[in-house]
Each structure stands twice: as structure tokens, then as C-alpha cells.
Amino acid sequence: MTTDIKCYDVVIIGGGTSGVSCAWNCAKLGLKTLVVESGTYLGGSITSSLVIPAMKTSKNSINNDFFNFLYKKLEKLGGAITYCDGNKGWFNPELTKIALDILMKEAGVDVIFESRVTHVNRNKSKILSINIETNYSDNSLASNNVLSLPIESKYYIDATGDGNFCQKINCEILENFENDFQPISLRFIMSGINVEKFSNWLMAYDTDRNVTTSCTTGGYTYLSTAYTWDNDVKWALKPLFERAIADGCITSEDSNYFQVFSIAGTPDSVGFNAPRIIKKDISRSEAYKLGRESILRLSQFCIKYLPGFENAYISSIANSLGVRVSNRIKGKYIYTYEDLISGKKFDNPVLISNYPVDIHSDKKGKSKLIKTEQEYQLPIEALMVKGYENLFVIGRCISAEFKAQAALRIIPSCFSMGEGLAKYLAK
């Protein structure tokens, strides 16, 4: 079933972090905007992959309007806090779904869920129109017809994270080398925790405030801690993990990366940036299965070894894998590690950051966190897809070298590049 053609100024394929920021800003700037989202909610890594909190970035960052509006909306909903280190990115994933629906509606962004691009009509250097397929009619929930919607737009933006739209039309992909690999993660949440008890024990057990912190905000206790199997830090939790491995509670691979954060608005829950799945040559299906097996073991470890977890349980497992490295689409400019580390200046930057180059490894002692001595910028040209007049890419699949992308993939930077592109298109 096909409907009449719809016309837009901007069509964004993918409603993740960069996509929602771009959409909201485009609409605010007077551009008629559509988001084509394959899932059933917006937010991408925050909501589907449980990537919280957003990492703290430079105080001189630019293109922060969307981040600030999202924070204010979530704060009103009870789903955002500012942590003791000044980081405003402590979001509640479930409430973020709701907040993003509200922000898109207020801005006038059209969003079509459960939809995918099925056809692209283009000439040599310009996309003319697309067809998207959706499994339901906006006018009737009772209808099971598959709708094919033809859409024309001035601009098209691939915000899929993996460059799926660009791959569909055979855009050039930057080469990956043998060592261009970072393990994926499958995050989870545990609830039923006596967080105050856990916090009191943890703060006494680990006195390293570069690793373990806690504070009280809005009457609730929030905390953060970490452990990895690397030896570059004297991890306080190391004896507990070694004992659990010896007891057969967890495997050595389960212990490779363990990071814990409280979740805004949930006084009895914490989120885990774990497990990190270190196997390389496996399918995504296998990664989900391995991840969930590890989550079960890690949850049992927490209940047995961490005070405050006695009555805890797994309350949520991410719907999507946390992907650090993806296809990177070749743009009119390839942003390099040298550009980043030297702080190279550009005429039209879409973001300014100082977040380090963060490269996770599948091997002990091989992960790298390369701090920059100065802030760096990302140029708009790295978002322009080579060979096209009206196609752009935002998010982790931008035109950047592997090591540069390892610094640029964080949520605040994705927010900024989406906003920066919107402002460029609205000129």
C-alpha cells in the first residue's frame, strides 16, 4: 500500500543521540523535519543500550542547546541529576524515552517508528527521494497493512550509528585495520539495592576518589565505582573479583571490565557498564547470548560479595549492544588523530571537546586512555558524505580515523554534532 508523497526539508534516518539533537534543532530553526526510526522509541545508546551517564566534556563545548533542554525536561520528570563532579549527564533511560517524545512534539518534529528505508532514488550526486516502509497506519492501530511512504527532502542525514543508510547506496567506507577493534558491551540494571548501605561500605572500602565517589542529591544517594582486570590502577575491588573467580562464581573474562553508576530517580537501582564482550569473531546474536550469560554471573557476584545487594535482582537488560566502533563513512574531510591531538582549529566546527581518546581492548593491559593537552574541534566537512550534495552523517559513523573516533563517540559530542549540522543546514 502506497500513499501520496510527503515533502520535508530534512529527513533523519535514526533517532539516536545525534539524530534527536539534529531533529530538535532543525525544527526549532524552521526546517520541516522527519525522523525515521526502526525501533519503538528514541534515544539510541541512552535508552536502548543503557549508556548512562553521559560522559563529562569540556566547559568550553559548543552546540549545547539540546543537551540543556533535555536535562531541564528530565529534571522536571525526576529523571536527571547533576553529580558531585558537576556532570549533568546522569539520565534515567526510561524517562528519557518520554522526555524525547515530548521535546520532538513541542518542536514539531514528525517521527515514524517501526520504519525502514526500502528504496533510494538518486542521481550521481544528489538524493532525490526515498521510500520508507512501516508496519502500521498512523490512522488505525487495527490496520496491519504494510505502508510504503514516498518522501522527498532537501537534505538526508544518516544517524543510524553504523552508517546503514550510506551503506545502502554504496557510499565509501573508511578502511578498518587489524587493530581497529574495541569490545562491545551489553549493559544491565539491578534494583532492590540498599544503595545507602552499599555506598557507606564502598566509600570506606575504596578511598581512591579517582575511582569511587558518592554524593547525596535530592535526598537520594548516588555513587560510582569501577574495576578492570588491568594493572594500571590499584583497584580496591580486585580481591573480591579474585575470590569470586576462585570460587567459580564468575569467570576471568567476566572481570575484564566492571563499572557502576547510580540512576537518576531510582533510589534502589544501579546501572552497570558491563559486561564487556571480548570475543572478536562472533555474530551479534552470539554476543547477546554471551552477554546475558555474563550478566547472570555478575549479578550473582554482586549479591554474594557486595553489601547492600542482598535482596537485589536484575531489573533490566539493554535491548541493544553498546557498540564503540562501527563503519565510518568517508566524508569531504577525514578527521585524523593528529587533528585531534594537536587541537587543530577549523572555520566551521560543530563541536569542541577535551574528552580523551578512549580505546578499550580485549587483552589485559592493552586498553588506552590518551588525554589531550588541549581542546579539539570537529569540522562540519567531516559530516558531509563524499560524492553527495545533500547527504550527511552524524554520530559514531562520521568521517574520522579510528583513534579520533574513539574520542568523538561520546553522547555529548554526538548531541553537539547533531546540533551543529542543524545550524549549518538552516543558514
C-alpha positions in Angstrom: 0.0 0.0 0.0 1.5 3.3 -1.1 0.4 6.8 0.0 0.9 10.3 -1.5 4.4 11.7 -1.4 5.4 13.7 1.6 7.9 16.6 1.4 10.4 17.8 4.1 13.4 20.0 4.4 15.3 17.4 6.4 14.9 13.6 6.8 17.0 12.0 9.5 17.4 8.2 9.4 17.9 7.1 13.0 16.5 8.6 16.2 19.6 8.1 18.5 21.5 10.7 20.3 22.9 12.6 17.3 19.6 12.2 15.4 17.3 13.6 18.1 19.6 16.5 18.7 19.7 17.3 15.0 15.9 16.9 14.6 15.0 19.1 17.5 17.4 21.9 16.4 16.3 21.7 12.7 12.6 22.1 13.7 13.4 24.9 16.1 15.2 26.7 13.3 12.2 26.4 11.0 13.0 23.3 8.9 10.3 20.8 8.4 11.8 17.6 9.8 11.2 13.9 9.8 12.8 11.2 11.9 12.7 7.6 10.5 13.3 5.3 13.5 13.4 1.5 13.2 12.7 0.9 16.9 9.8 1.9 19.1 11.4 4.8 20.9 14.0 7.5 20.6 17.3 7.9 22.4 19.6 5.2 20.9 22.5 4.5 23.2 20.9 6.2 26.2 17.6 4.3 26.1 18.2 1.2 24.1 21.8 0.4 25.2 21.5 1.9 28.7 24.6 4.1 28.2 24.4 6.2 31.2 25.6 8.6 32.5 26.8 10.7 29.6 30.5 11.4 30.0 31.6 14.9 31.1 33.3 17.0 28.5 34.9 20.5 28.1 33.5 23.5 29.8 34.1 25.3 26.5 31.9 23.0 24.5 29.6 24.4 21.9 26.2 23.5 20.5 24.7 22.5 23.8 21.1 23.8 23.5 19.6 20.3 23.0 21.6 18.8 25.9 20.4 21.6 28.2 16.8 21.4 27.2 16.8 17.6 27.6 18.3 18.0 31.0 15.7 20.5 32.1 12.9 18.3 30.8 14.2 15.3 32.5 14.8 17.2 35.7 11.2 18.1 35.8 10.3 14.5 35.3 12.6 13.4 38.1 15.0 11.7 35.7 18.2 13.8 35.7 20.7 15.0 38.3 23.9 16.9 38.4 26.5 14.7 40.0 29.1 15.9 42.6 31.7 16.3 39.8 29.4 18.8 38.0 28.3 16.3 35.3 24.7 17.0 34.2 24.5 13.8 32.1 23.1 11.5 34.8 19.9 10.5 33.0 17.1 7.9 33.6 16.8 5.8 30.4 13.1 5.1 30.7 12.2 8.7 31.4 14.5 9.8 28.6 12.1 7.9 26.2 9.2 10.1 27.4 11.2 13.3 27.5 12.3 12.9 23.9 8.8 12.3 22.8 7.7 15.5 24.5 10.6 17.5 23.1 10.0 16.3 19.5 6.3 17.1 19.8 7.0 20.6 21.2 9.4 21.3 18.4 7.1 20.0 15.7 9.3 17.1 14.6 7.5 14.2 12.8 8.6 10.8 14.0 7.7 7.5 12.4 8.6 4.4 14.5 9.0 0.8 13.3 10.1 2.1 9.9 12.9 1.5 7.5 14.2 2.8 4.2 13.4 0.4 1.4 14.3 2.5 -1.7 16.5 5.4 -2.6 16.0 7.4 -5.7 19.2 9.4 -6.6 21.2 10.8 -9.4 25.0 10.8 -9.4 25.5 13.3 -6.6 22.1 14.0 -5.1 19.4 12.0 -3.3 16.0 12.9 -4.8 13.6 10.8 -2.7 13.3 7.7 -0.6 10.6 5.2 0.3 10.1 4.0 3.8 8.2 1.0 4.9 6.2 0.9 8.1 4.0 -1.9 9.5 1.1 0.1 10.7 -1.1 3.1 9.7 -0.9 6.3 11.7 -4.7 6.4 11.3 -5.6 2.9 12.6 -3.9 0.7 15.1 -6.2 -2.1 13.9 -4.7 -1.9 10.4 -1.9 -4.5 9.7 -1.2 -3.2 6.3 2.4 -2.5 5.3 2.7 1.0 4.2 5.2 2.3 1.7 5.7 6.0 2.1 7.4 8.0 -0.6 9.3 11.0 0.8 11.1 14.0 -0.8 13.6 16.2 1.1 16.2 18.8 0.6 18.6 17.1 2.9 19.1 13.5 4.2 21.1 12.6 7.3 22.4 9.1 8.3 22.2 9.0 12.1 22.0 5.2 12.3 25.3 4.7 14.2 26.5 2.1 11.7 26.1 4.1 8.5 23.3 1.8 7.4 21.7 4.3 5.0 25.0 5.2 3.5 25.9 1.5 3.0 22.6 1.0 1.2 23.7 3.4 -1.5 27.3 2.1 -1.5 29.0 5.2 0.0 32.7 4.8 0.5 33.6 3.4 4.0 36.9 4.2 5.7 39.2 1.3 5.9 39.5 -0.7 9.2 42.9 -2.1 10.0 43.6 -5.3 12.1 43.9 -3.4 15.4 40.9 -1.1 14.8 38.8 -3.0 17.3 37.1 -2.3 20.6 34.9 -4.8 22.5 31.2 -4.3 22.6 29.2 -4.2 25.9 25.7 -5.3 27.0 24.7 -3.2 29.9 22.2 -4.0 32.6 20.5 -2.6 35.7 19.9 -4.1 39.2 17.2 -3.0 41.6 16.2 -3.8 45.1 19.6 -2.5 46.4 20.1 -0.8 49.7 22.1 1.9 48.0 22.9 3.8 51.2 24.4 0.7 52.8 26.3 -0.1 49.6 27.6 3.5 49.5 28.7 3.5 53.1 30.6 0.2 52.7 32.1 1.2 49.3 33.4 4.6 50.4 35.2 3.0 53.4 36.5 0.1 51.4 37.9 2.2 48.5 39.5 5.5 49.4 40.6 6.3 45.9 38.3 9.2 44.9 39.5 9.0 41.3 37.7 5.7 41.1 34.9 5.7 43.8 32.7 8.6 44.6 29.3 9.2 46.3 27.0 12.1 47.0 23.5 12.9 48.2 21.3 14.8 45.8 17.6 15.4 46.3 17.6 13.2 49.3 18.9 10.2 47.4 22.4 8.6 47.4 24.2 8.4 44.1 27.6 6.7 43.5 30.1 5.5 41.0 32.9 2.9 41.2 34.9 0.7 38.8 37.3 -2.3 38.4 39.1 -3.8 35.4 41.5 -6.7 35.0 44.2 -4.3 34.0 47.0 -3.4 36.5 47.5 0.3 35.7 45.3 1.2 38.7 45.4 -0.3 42.2 41.8 -1.4 42.2 40.3 -1.8 45.6 37.7 -4.3 44.4 40.4 -6.6 43.0 40.5 -9.1 46.0 36.7 -9.6 45.7 36.9 -10.4 42.0 39.9 -12.7 42.5 37.9 -14.6 45.3 34.8 -14.8 43.1 36.8 -16.3 40.2 38.5 -18.8 42.6 35.0 -19.7 43.9 33.6 -20.3 40.4 31.1 -17.5 40.8 32.4 -15.6 37.8 34.9 -16.3 35.0 38.1 -14.3 34.5 36.5 -12.9 31.3 33.6 -11.6 33.3 36.0 -9.5 35.4 37.6 -7.7 32.4 35.6 -4.5 32.9 33.1 -3.5 35.7 31.7 0.0 36.1 28.8 1.0 38.3 26.7 4.2 38.3 23.5 5.1 40.1 20.5 6.1 38.0 18.6 9.4 38.4 15.2 9.0 40.1 15.7 5.3 41.1 16.9 5.2 44.7 17.2 1.4 44.8 18.9 0.8 41.4 22.3 1.0 39.8 23.4 0.6 36.2 26.4 -1.5 35.0 28.8 -0.6 32.2 29.4 -4.4 31.9 29.9 -7.0 30.7 32.4 -6.1 28.1 32.3 -8.9 25.5 35.9 -9.5 24.4 35.4 -12.2 21.7 36.1 -10.8 18.3 34.8 -13.2 15.6 31.3 -13.8 16.8 27.9 -12.8 15.4 25.7 -10.2 17.1 23.3 -12.9 18.1 26.1 -14.8 19.9 27.2 -11.6 21.6 23.7 -11.1 23.1 23.7 -14.7 24.4 27.2 -14.4 25.8 26.4 -11.1 27.3 23.3 -12.3 29.1 25.1 -15.3 30.5 27.8 -13.0 31.9 25.1 -10.7 33.3 23.6 -13.5 35.3 27.0 -14.4 36.8 27.9 -10.8 37.6 24.5 -10.2 39.3 25.2 -13.3 41.5 28.6 -11.9 42.3 27.1 -8.6 43.4 24.5 -10.3 45.6 27.2 -12.5 47.2 30.1 -10.1 47.7 28.7 -6.5 47.8 26.9 -5.3 51.0 23.6 -3.7 50.1 22.9 -6.2 47.3 21.4 -8.9 49.5 17.9 -8.5 48.0 18.9 -7.2 44.6 17.8 -8.5 41.3 18.2 -7.9 37.6 15.6 -5.4 36.6 16.6 -4.5 33.0 19.0 -5.7 30.3 19.8 -3.4 27.4 17.9 -4.0 24.2 20.9 -3.2 22.1 24.6 -3.9 22.3 26.8 -1.0 23.3 29.0 -0.5 20.2 32.1 1.5 20.3 33.5 1.0 16.8 31.3 1.0 13.7 31.6 1.6 10.0 32.9 5.2 9.4 31.7 6.8 6.2 34.2 8.7 4.1 33.4 12.4 4.1 34.7 15.5 2.3 37.2 15.7 5.2 38.7 12.8 7.1 39.3 13.9 10.7 42.6 12.5 11.9 44.2 11.6 15.2 46.8 14.3 14.5 44.0 16.9 14.1 42.6 15.9 17.5 45.8 15.6 19.5 47.2 18.9 18.0 43.9 20.8 18.7 43.7 21.9 15.1 41.3 24.8 14.5 38.6 24.9 11.8 36.5 27.6 10.2 33.2 25.8 10.9 33.5 23.5 14.0 30.4 21.6 15.1 31.9 20.6 18.5 34.6 21.4 20.9 35.7 18.8 23.4 38.6 17.6 25.6 37.3 14.0 26.2 40.3 11.6 25.9 40.9 9.0 23.2 39.3 6.0 24.9 40.3 2.7 23.3 39.0 -0.5 25.0 40.9 -3.7 24.4 40.1 -7.4 24.6 43.6 -8.0 26.1 44.9 -7.3 29.6 46.8 -4.1 29.9 46.2 -3.0 26.4 43.3 -0.5 26.9 44.3 3.1 26.4 43.0 6.4 27.7 45.0 9.1 25.9 44.3 12.5 27.5 44.6 15.6 25.2 46.7 18.5 26.3 44.2 20.9 24.7 40.7 21.1 23.4 40.0 19.9 19.9 37.4 20.7 17.2 35.5 18.7 14.7 34.8 20.4 11.3 31.4 20.4 9.5 33.2 18.8 6.5 33.6 15.6 8.4 29.8 15.2 8.4 29.5 15.8 4.6 29.4 12.5 2.7 31.9 12.4 -0.1 30.3 12.5 -3.5 26.9 13.9 -2.4 25.5 17.4 -2.3 22.7 16.7 0.2 23.7 13.7 2.3 25.3 14.0 5.8 26.3 11.6 8.5 26.3 12.2 12.3 27.1 10.0 15.3 29.8 7.4 15.7 30.0 6.7 12.0 31.4 10.1 11.0 34.3 10.6 8.7 37.2 10.1 11.2 40.1 7.9 11.8 39.8 5.1 14.3 41.7 6.7 17.1 40.0 10.1 16.6 36.5 8.4 16.6 37.5 6.8 19.9 37.3 10.3 21.5 34.3 11.6 19.5 31.8 8.9 20.1 30.5 10.0 23.5 27.0 11.2 24.0 27.7 15.0 24.5 29.8 15.1 21.3 27.0 13.3 19.4 24.5 15.9 20.7 26.8 18.7 19.6 27.5 17.4 16.1 23.7 16.9 15.5 23.1 20.5 16.6 26.0 21.9 14.7 24.7 20.2 11.5 21.2 21.6 12.1 22.6 25.1 12.4 24.6 24.7 9.2 21.6 23.5 7.2 19.4 26.3 8.5 21.8 29.0 7.2 
